[in-house]
Structure formats: C-alpha cells, structure tokens
C-alpha cells in the first residue's frame, strides 16, 4: 500500500466547527495523484469537511485579546487542521 497524507487548513468565523469558512489552504503529499479540492472554499463549514471524510487533528486555542486591544484586527485566529490519508494503489 502506498499511502500519502493530505492536509487541509480552514480558518472559520468562530471557534466552533459549524462556523463559516473564511480562508483555506491545502498541502498535498500525493503530488496531485490523490483527490483534489475544487472551488473556493471547498466546504462551507468545518463540519462539512468532517462529513466528507477529513479527520480534524488540531484546532487553535481560544485566547482572549489583551486588555485595550479588543478591536484590533490581526491574524485569523480560528484555525482548524484536517488530514486524510490517500491510498495511491487503490
């Protein structure tokens, strides 16, 4: 069996997996030989990625903003990392 990993990172509108996808990226260990994601974004929520067979392996910790910085714009903080293993022999 020749298995390779694909990693999907989703940035959601909130801390729950049912939040709307704001940004995404994918890293493909299959060098394009496995299933590819089409569209922008590939899923409307993180729950939809789970339903499509992706496994969540990491989520960002919930950190409150420092006092006085509650209204500052920064990085997208609700990051979820998913993976799927693709069997290239199948």
N, C-alpha and C positions, 0 to 999 in steps of 0.2 A: 504494500500500500504506500502510495506517495501522497502524503497529506501535507497541506500548507495552510497557513493562517492568513485570514483577512481581518483587519482591524478597522472599525468604524467609530468615529468620534462625533457625537452630537452635542451641540450646545442648545439647551432648552430655555424656554421663557421663565421657568420656575424650578424649584427643587424636586418636583415630582416627575416621574416618567411620563405622565399624561400631559406635560407641558408642550407647547408648540415648538417645533424645531426652528431655531433662529440661524444656525450655521452648522456646517458639517464638513468632514473630510474623511477619506478612506485611504488606507495603506494596504496594498495588495501583495502578499507574499507568494501569490501564484504566478506573478509576472504576466497577468492578464489571461491566464489559462482557465481561471475559475469564473464563477458568475460575477457579472459586473453590475454596478448600480447606475441606473439611468434616471435622469430627472434632477430637479433642484428644488427642494431637498428630496432624498429618496423615500423618506417617511414623514408623515405629518407630526408624529409624536414618538417618544421612545418606546411606548407600549407597542406600537405598530412594528417596530424593529424586533422586539421580543416575539411577537406573533409570527414573524417571518423567519424565525429560527436563529436570530442572533442571540448570543449569551452576553449579558452585562457582566463586566469584570471589574469596573471601577466607577465611582461617582465622586464628584468634588465634595469636600467637607463644607458644611454650612458655616460661614464665618461672618459675624456681624461687622458692619462698617465701623471704622474708628469714629469716636465722637467728633462731630463737626464736619465729617466727610460723607454724610449720608446721601447727599445729592450729586456727588461727583461721578462722572462716567469713567469706566475703566474697562478691563477685560470682561469677556462673557464668563460669568462665574458658575453657571450650572452645566458643567461638562460631564458627559457620560461616555464611557468607553465600552464598546461591544466587540465581540470576536465571533468568528465562525471558522470552523475547520473544513477545508475543502479537500475531498479525495480526488486527486487528479487521475487516478486509474479507473474511476467509475465511468 
